[in-house]
Amino acid sequence: MNQTMSTWPKHPVIYEINTWVWLGEVSRKYQRLVNLSSVPADEWDRIASFGLDAVWLMGVWERSPAGIEISMQNERLLEDFRRALPDFTPEDNVGSPYCVRRYVVDDHLGGPQGLAVARSMLHERGLRLILDFVPNHVAPDHLWVRDQPGYFVQGSDDDARNDPASFATVGSKVFARGRDPFFPAWPDVLQLNTFSPALRETVVETIAEIAGQCEGVRCDMAMLVLNTIFERTWGDHAGAKPDDDYWSTIIPTIKSRYPEFKFIAEAYWDLEWELQQQGFDYCYDKKLYDRMEHGDAESVRQHLLADSTYQEKMVRFIENHDEPRAAAAFPLEKARAAAVAMLTLTGAKLLHEGQFEGATTRLPIFLGRRPVASVDCDLSAFYARLLTAIHGDVFKNGEWRLCETSGWSDNQSCRNILSWCWAKGEARCLIVINFSETASQALVHVPWDELRGKEWRLDDVLSEDCYDRNGSEIRDVGLHVDLWPWKSSLFELRAR
């Protein structure tokens, strides 16, 4: 990888692909079996055309036959499979990618050599590769279960007898099933004991092996293994709590070997700051997602008042494999406003395969096939314009600032307007969004003193409209904006 590729942009755009499903669709498109080693160049070119910085190939590790067998006994899961895929057959259940049997690329996907080829194809197009790591649990047929039982939270025969939903007997030992403390245990995985020093040493070497194959990892449910959370979840079953936390032990060790390697946390429960302090480069911003889905412009603005060092390490999204599809969760015009907001904020941005095309079915991660869906050509064209607009270095490495808005005594619709700006070198961009269902007006206060004393051309790259404005008026009075419901403007400013 060249030096430019080795250095990540400050605000990367990441694209999640369901690897198993995608390869199946590419195979059907070309009428031949395609794995990671044989994806046609045109397919990589299409992905690169989105102007991304990294591709997350979700679910490349070896799936668990034992996990598949367990999931096929779960009627709730089977109902979910049939909801998403009405013609579901047992062969469509290829197992959960988060029920990992081995951290080796699944043979069905092309094995380690296939991944190496795919990584090379991505690098040729200026794209980095992100893979998964699951810290909390492994499959019941993982080799550690047989060879290293001390890596796991264990129970007693009484636990297995009294709470079979939470404990499983494997051979002569009783193991806890993996869990989130707020929900019943997952039946297809066993709980790792992240307090175990021996496990932590092995995890370092496991992630080091992964780091030799990609440029970053998305860590599943990263907050579950924080010492405070783990102790609260498992109590005496976990043994003595270590002095050092899990991630603050592991991340610096990996970064000493791979300084540019990125750690991305799937995180909830307001623990994002703590995970950032322990070394994570980026954490999911689920709170922003919830506010955009259920809240108003003011709730979004309040969220964006957080410290800039915190904001820069958040992952913004409006869908991923754990959330409903944006086209299903948001009304059409609101979905577009949310997309503009998400893609023009500071921090990392996460996009999901099918998001551009308007896919509406959230696919259970166990399934290796999804229903054929029609493409929303208008939405695809919208995303093409938006992705082109944010491709410049000002959005990748510039300085982001939230803009204040104001209104008039008889018109407070300014509260519906969100606005922020980017600057780098001579480049200047201003984003204005009416995040409401009513027409709204505001004065947007742009915090750039250098606007004064010049005339400026404002080109709206989303609508192709352009305006000439006096810089002193913009800076000292405010830029007057008037937007229809859910409409957005992305202005590029150039001195005339």
Summary of the structure (lengths in Angstrom):
residues: 496
radius of gyration: 24.1
end to end distance: 40.3
largest distance: 80.4
contacts: 1623
relative contact order: 0.10
helix: 39%
strand: 23%
